[in-house]
Amino acid sequence: MADKSFLSWPFFEDRHRRLAERLEAWAGGMVDNLPHGDLDRTCRALVTALGSAGFLAEAVPEAGTNAQGADALDVRSLCLVREILARHSALADFAFAMQGLGTGSITLFGTEAQRERYLPAVRAGHAIAAFALSEPDAGSDVAAMTMAATRVAGGWRLDGLKTWISNGGIADHYVVFARVDGVPGTKGIAAFVVDARTPGLEIAERIEVIAPHPLATLRFDGCVVPDTALLGQPGEGFKIAMATLDVFRPTVGAAALGMARCALDEAVARAKTRIIGGKPLAEQQLIQAKFADMALEIDAAALLVYRAAWTRDVRRQRITREAAMAKLYATEAAQRVIDEAVQIFGGLGVKQGVKVEELYREIRALRIYEGASEVQKLIIARQILQGQTLQEVAP
């Protein structure tokens, strides 16, 4: 049974505790009813189920004038949902998170017409969203982006590649970032909402990874979108991307936290029933020391994750440093916790179909996507060296 005592921490309000209780009850039965054998079908089924149950409302606000800006998303709710879903099913967490990330830029910076067009279907689970930032030679270094956005009559022509795009191949729209007319650096980037069926956009490759998720490389070849596809102003794309990641980066730490809690539960259950030397493994002092270390890592990660979320929700402050700390520590700690769980399981821990083996594959990507651990360290150091001053959130 996962530890839920953290819900009594002062970071949370009663509405968060009610959300956690409702989601816990739903998620417990959700995993057993998932379709198997077809990854795309499973992800679509998860999006539909999350929408029908109302949980996508935590990631995608209602369209309307009050849906825009810093007040639109409650980061504590996002983190709670991701933690609970990841503890039950990493793929369910993925389905939820991508609906939020793929509309976050529209929520924060979109016009009322853009929000009305895209948010309702994604919120209901009737459409799938995606966020297309990375390129073959521009992942951690966004400023190295080469995808081109060229002004044409009545709109923009997009040319280039995007890769490692989650929901690539199954999404109904992509938030795409491109360089405007060759303007260098971060000041030359713009953001666009591109419908998946737009001529000139094709799936160049589906990418298979160690923990199966829908990923793809997208090719844009003379892909023309109207002026209404532009988010914000030309040159604001970098700001839009970073503000979106500020919101969702702590939630990656929350997902890692959920996986770590699951690994600890699995390891404790195994150690209580596995007999070594005539007594349960759990009575061995070396194993008890491992459990102490694992529990410590989990609580430290939880404190960092929910501090970041609370700071943005309540203090209304930018959380660039806090989000980087939460994402860095929680993902690295979860890797250590899950590795220890595999070790406690012994040979069984690397057998396919065993939960800790699945977690071992699932956790690895979280230390890379939305800013690798090394990038998070640079962000933290830069904030310290600049004498970080907390600022009000203002997308």
C-alpha positions in Angstrom: 0.0 0.0 0.0 1.6 3.3 -1.1 2.2 5.9 1.5 -0.4 8.6 1.4 0.6 10.6 4.5 2.1 13.3 2.3 -1.5 14.4 1.4 -1.7 15.9 4.9 1.2 18.3 4.1 0.3 22.0 4.1 1.0 22.1 0.3 -2.4 20.7 -0.3 -6.0 21.8 0.1 -9.1 19.6 0.7 -9.9 19.7 -3.0 -6.5 18.1 -3.8 -7.2 15.4 -1.3 -10.6 14.7 -2.8 -9.1 14.6 -6.2 -6.5 12.0 -5.1 -9.1 9.8 -3.4 -11.3 9.9 -6.5 -8.5 9.2 -8.9 -7.1 6.4 -6.7 -10.5 4.6 -6.8 -10.7 5.0 -10.6 -7.2 4.0 -11.4 -7.3 0.8 -9.4 -9.8 -0.7 -11.9 -8.6 1.1 -15.0 -5.4 -0.9 -15.5 -7.1 -4.3 -15.7 -9.4 -3.0 -18.4 -6.8 -1.7 -20.8 -6.6 -3.2 -24.3 -3.3 -5.0 -24.9 -1.2 -5.7 -28.0 -1.8 -2.5 -29.9 0.0 0.5 -28.4 -1.8 3.2 -30.4 -5.2 1.7 -29.5 -4.3 1.5 -25.9 -3.2 5.2 -25.8 -6.4 6.3 -27.5 -8.5 4.2 -25.1 -6.7 5.8 -22.1 -7.3 9.3 -23.4 -10.9 8.5 -24.0 -11.3 7.0 -20.5 -9.5 9.9 -18.8 -11.7 12.4 -20.6 -14.9 10.5 -19.8 -14.0 10.3 -16.1 -13.3 14.1 -16.1 -9.6 13.8 -15.1 -8.3 15.6 -18.2 -10.0 18.7 -16.8 -7.0 19.0 -14.5 -4.6 19.3 -17.5 -6.9 21.1 -20.0 -9.0 24.0 -18.7 -12.4 24.9 -20.1 -12.3 27.2 -23.1 -13.3 30.7 -22.5 -11.8 34.0 -21.4 -10.9 32.7 -17.9 -9.0 29.7 -19.3 -5.9 31.7 -20.3 -2.8 32.5 -18.4 -1.2 31.6 -15.0 -4.5 30.9 -13.3 -5.7 28.3 -15.8 -3.6 25.4 -14.5 -3.2 24.1 -10.9 0.3 22.5 -10.8 -0.4 20.7 -7.6 -3.4 18.9 -9.2 -1.3 18.1 -12.3 1.4 16.6 -10.1 -1.0 14.6 -8.0 -2.7 13.1 -11.0 0.6 12.2 -12.6 2.0 10.6 -9.4 -1.1 8.5 -8.9 -1.4 7.4 -12.5 2.3 6.6 -12.8 2.1 4.4 -9.8 -0.6 2.4 -11.5 0.4 2.6 -15.2 3.2 4.6 -16.8 1.2 4.6 -20.1 -1.8 6.1 -18.3 0.4 8.8 -16.9 1.8 9.4 -20.4 -1.6 9.8 -21.9 -2.7 12.3 -19.3 0.6 14.3 -19.4 0.7 14.7 -23.2 -2.9 16.1 -23.3 -1.7 18.8 -21.0 1.7 19.4 -22.6 0.2 19.4 -26.1 -2.3 22.1 -25.1 -0.4 24.0 -22.4 1.0 26.6 -24.9 -2.5 27.2 -26.2 -3.9 27.5 -22.7 -1.2 30.0 -21.7 -0.8 32.0 -24.9 -3.6 31.2 -27.3 -6.3 33.5 -28.5 -9.8 32.9 -27.4 -10.5 31.5 -30.9 -7.6 29.1 -30.6 -8.7 27.9 -27.2 -12.2 27.4 -28.3 -11.1 25.4 -31.3 -8.6 23.0 -29.6 -9.2 22.8 -25.9 -12.7 21.3 -25.6 -12.0 18.2 -27.7 -8.7 17.5 -26.0 -10.3 18.0 -22.5 -13.1 15.6 -23.4 -10.7 12.9 -24.6 -12.0 13.2 -28.2 -8.8 14.5 -29.6 -5.1 13.9 -28.9 -2.5 16.6 -28.5 1.3 16.8 -29.0 4.2 19.2 -28.4 6.8 19.3 -31.1 10.0 21.1 -29.9 13.0 18.7 -30.4 14.9 18.3 -33.6 17.7 15.8 -34.6 20.3 18.4 -33.7 18.3 20.6 -31.3 17.1 18.8 -28.2 18.6 20.3 -25.0 19.9 23.3 -27.0 16.6 24.8 -28.3 18.5 27.8 -29.7 20.1 25.4 -32.3 16.7 24.8 -33.9 16.8 24.9 -37.7 13.2 24.2 -38.7 12.1 27.1 -40.8 8.9 29.2 -40.7 8.7 31.4 -43.8 6.1 34.2 -44.4 3.8 33.5 -47.3 0.6 35.1 -48.4 -2.0 34.6 -45.7 0.2 32.4 -43.5 3.4 30.6 -42.9 5.3 27.7 -44.7 7.0 25.2 -42.4 10.0 23.2 -43.5 12.1 20.8 -41.4 12.1 17.9 -39.0 10.9 17.4 -35.5 11.8 14.2 -33.6 11.2 12.3 -30.4 7.7 13.7 -30.5 5.4 12.0 -28.0 2.0 11.1 -29.5 3.6 11.4 -32.9 1.5 9.5 -35.4 -1.7 9.5 -33.3 -2.1 13.2 -32.4 -4.8 15.4 -33.9 -2.7 18.5 -33.6 0.9 19.5 -32.8 2.2 22.7 -31.2 5.3 23.2 -33.4 8.2 25.6 -32.9 10.2 26.9 -35.8 12.7 29.6 -36.7 11.3 32.7 -38.4 13.0 33.8 -41.6 16.4 32.7 -40.4 16.5 35.1 -37.4 19.3 33.6 -35.1 19.1 32.6 -31.4 16.1 32.3 -29.2 14.6 35.6 -30.5 13.9 34.0 -33.9 11.6 31.2 -32.8 7.8 31.2 -33.3 5.1 28.7 -32.2 2.3 27.3 -34.3 -0.7 25.0 -33.9 -0.6 22.6 -36.8 -3.5 20.2 -37.5 -2.2 16.6 -38.1 -3.9 16.4 -41.5 -2.3 19.6 -42.9 -0.7 18.9 -46.4 3.0 18.9 -46.2 3.1 17.2 -42.7 4.0 13.6 -42.7 5.2 10.9 -40.2 8.7 10.2 -41.3 9.4 7.5 -38.8 7.8 5.8 -35.8 10.4 5.4 -33.0 10.5 2.2 -30.9 12.0 2.6 -27.4 12.7 0.3 -24.4 9.4 1.3 -22.8 6.9 1.4 -25.6 5.2 4.8 -26.1 3.9 6.4 -29.3 6.9 8.5 -30.6 7.7 9.7 -34.1 9.8 11.9 -36.3 7.7 14.5 -38.2 8.7 15.9 -41.6 7.4 19.3 -42.7 7.9 19.9 -46.4 6.1 23.0 -47.7 3.5 22.7 -44.9 1.5 25.9 -45.1 -0.6 27.0 -42.1 -2.8 30.2 -41.9 -2.0 33.2 -39.8 -4.5 32.0 -37.2 -2.1 29.0 -36.5 0.5 31.4 -34.9 0.6 31.4 -31.1 1.5 34.8 -29.7 3.8 36.9 -31.9 6.7 35.9 -34.2 9.8 35.6 -32.0 7.9 34.7 -28.8 8.2 30.9 -29.4 11.1 30.4 -27.0 9.2 32.2 -24.2 6.1 30.1 -25.0 8.1 26.9 -24.8 9.9 27.7 -21.6 6.8 28.9 -19.9 5.0 25.7 -20.8 7.9 23.6 -19.6 8.0 25.6 -16.3 4.5 24.3 -15.6 5.0 20.7 -16.7 8.6 20.1 -15.6 7.7 19.5 -11.9 5.0 17.0 -13.1 7.8 14.8 -14.6 9.2 14.6 -11.2 5.8 13.7 -9.9 5.5 10.8 -12.4 8.9 9.6 -11.3 7.7 9.8 -7.7 4.8 7.6 -8.5 7.0 5.0 -10.1 9.3 5.1 -7.1 6.5 4.5 -4.7 5.3 1.6 -6.8 8.8 0.1 -6.8 9.1 0.4 -3.0 5.7 -1.3 -2.5 6.7 -4.1 -4.8 10.0 -4.6 -3.1 8.5 -4.6 0.4 5.9 -7.2 -0.6 8.6 -9.4 -2.1 10.9 -9.1 0.9 8.2 -10.1 3.3 7.5 -13.3 1.4 10.9 -14.3 0.1 12.7 -16.7 2.5 16.5 -16.5 2.6 18.5 -18.5 5.2 15.3 -19.6 7.0 13.8 -16.1 7.5 12.1 -13.5 5.4 14.3 -11.3 3.3 12.7 -8.3 5.1 14.4 -9.3 8.3 17.9 -9.0 6.9 19.5 -5.8 8.1 21.1 -5.0 4.7 17.6 -5.1 3.1 16.2 -2.9 5.9 18.9 -0.4 5.2 17.9 -0.4 1.5 14.3 0.3 2.5 15.3 3.2 4.7 17.3 4.8 1.8 14.5 4.2 -0.6 11.9 5.8 1.7 14.2 8.8 2.3 14.7 9.4 -1.4 11.0 9.3 -2.0 10.1 11.8 0.7 12.9 14.1 -0.4 11.6 14.0 -4.0 8.0 14.6 -2.9 9.0 17.6 -0.9 10.8 19.2 -3.9 8.0 18.3 -6.3 5.2 19.7 -4.2 7.3 22.8 -3.1 7.7 23.7 -6.8 4.0 23.2 -7.5 2.8 25.1 -4.4 5.2 28.0 -5.2 3.7 28.5 -8.6 0.0 27.9 -7.5 0.0 29.9 -4.3 2.9 32.4 -4.4 2.2 33.1 -8.1 6.0 33.0 -8.9 8.1 31.7 -11.7 9.6 28.4 -10.7 12.5 27.9 -13.1 14.9 26.9 -10.3 12.3 25.0 -8.2 11.0 23.1 -11.2 14.5 22.1 -12.3 15.4 20.9 -8.8 12.2 18.9 -8.6 12.6 17.3 -12.0 16.3 16.5 -11.5 16.1 15.1 -8.0 12.9 13.1 -8.4 13.9 11.4 -11.6 17.4 10.5 -10.4 16.1 9.3 -7.1 13.4 7.2 -8.7 16.1 5.6 -10.9 18.0 4.6 -7.7 14.9 3.4 -5.9 13.8 1.2 -8.8 17.3 -0.1 -9.3 17.3 -1.2 -5.6 13.9 -2.8 -6.0 15.2 -4.9 -9.0 18.2 -5.9 -6.8 15.9 -7.0 -4.0 13.9 -9.1 -6.4 17.1 -10.8 -7.6 16.9 -12.7 -10.9 13.1 -12.3 -11.0 13.6 -8.5 -11.2 14.8 -8.7 -14.7 12.2 -11.1 -16.0 9.7 -9.6 -18.5 6.2 -9.2 -17.0 7.5 -8.5 -13.5 6.5 -5.0 -12.4 9.9 -3.8 -11.3 11.4 -4.8 -14.6 8.7 -2.7 -16.3 9.5 0.2 -14.0 13.2 -0.1 -14.7 12.5 0.5 -18.4 9.9 3.2 -17.9 11.9 5.4 -15.6 15.0 5.8 -17.8 13.4 8.2 -20.3 12.3 10.6 -17.5 15.9 11.5 -16.8 16.2 12.8 -20.4 12.9 14.2 -21.7 11.8 17.8 -21.0 15.4 18.6 -20.2 18.0 16.0 -19.3 19.5 15.9 -15.8 22.6 17.7 -17.0 20.5 20.5 -18.4 18.6 20.8 -15.1 22.0 21.3 -13.3 22.9 24.1 -15.6 19.6 25.8 -15.1 20.0 25.6 -11.3 23.5 26.9 -11.4 22.6 29.7 -13.7 19.8 30.8 -11.4 22.1 30.8 -8.4 24.9 32.7 -10.2 22.4 35.3 -11.4 21.2 35.8 -7.9 17.7 34.5 -8.7 14.8 36.8 -7.8 11.4 35.3 -7.6 9.0 36.9 -10.1 5.3 36.8 -10.5 4.0 34.5 -13.1 3.1 36.4 -16.3 2.9 34.4 -19.4 
